[in-house]
Amino acid sequence: MNKRLNREQMAARVARDIPEGAYVNLGIGLPTRVADYLPPELDIFLHSENGLLGMGPAPAPGQADPDLINAGKEPVTLLPGGCFFHHGDSFAMMRGGHLDICVLGAFQVSRRGDLANWHTGAPDAIPAVGGAMDLAIGAKQVFVMMEHLSKQGECKLVEACSYPLTGVACVHRVYTDLAVIDLRDGELLVRECVPGLDFDELQRLTPVRLTDARQGDIR
């Protein structure tokens, strides 16, 4: 198998696409790592659905405040000017269209941009939707971070999701360990591939038709 991006490299790649002045929610799990790669000189406002705005990167070892956590119960920092508030107000921000971008993990993303990220349907799985549905329909742009293939070797980009949906036609861009792909009107536009992976190999791994729209490989 060709070289893949590791999770830190994926987070750094997503961080490159977040513009100054954006209000951004980083979902539980892999997306939270994006905070560590945002340039400190840029004003980017990180939101957490448990009631934080102005969240910073993870604290240094030994510096965690047990009362300051994100929605995934991980310790975080608060930047100067940051604030915390009732989660009801936080959800009003999400549902009211006040977030520019949310970054979510996913089990599956369909060709038309449907998102499945809260339940696999397995009998022993514990459903945990959290604020994902509110974010999926409330944010102006939805970015998804996920491995291209599942642990069973199945592609997570599919023609139609087989898992329960989080949101319908809501995903704008997908970042995997192999590629960056935009979703536009039912098309999957490949913007970047990892070095050493050609488009034909990416298509072989992906059961949905892709369109080569690259301007250059991931650096």
Stockholm file with secondary structure:
# STOCKHOLM 1.0

chainA/1-219         MNKRLNREQMAARVARDIPEGAYVNLGIGLPTRVADYLPPELDIFLHSENGLLGMGPAPAPGQADPDLINAGKEPVTLLPGGCFFHHGDSFAMMRGGHLDICVLGAFQVSRRGDLANWHTGAPDAIPAVGGAMDLAIGAKQVFVMMEHLSKQGECKLVEACSYPLTGVACVHRVYTDLAVIDLRDGELLVRECVPGLDFDELQRLTPVRLTDARQGDIR
#=GR chainA/1-219 SS CCCCCCHHHHHHHHHHTCCTTCEEEECSSGGGGGGGGSCTTSCCEEEETTTEEEECSCCCTTCCCTTCBCTTSCBCCEEEEEEECCHHHHHHHHHTTCCSEEEECCSEEETTCCEECSCCCCTTCCCCCTTHHHHHHHSSEEEEECCSBCTTSCBSEESSCCSCCSBSSCCCEEECSSEEEEEETTEEEEEEECTTCCHHHHHHHCSSCEEECCSSCCC
#=GC SS_cons         CCCCCCHHHHHHHHHHTCCTTCEEEECSSGGGGGGGGSCTTSCCEEEETTTEEEECSCCCTTCCCTTCBCTTSCBCCEEEEEEECCHHHHHHHHHTTCCSEEEECCSEEETTCCEECSCCCCTTCCCCCTTHHHHHHHSSEEEEECCSBCTTSCBSEESSCCSCCSBSSCCCEEECSSEEEEEETTEEEEEEECTTCCHHHHHHHCSSCEEECCSSCCC
//
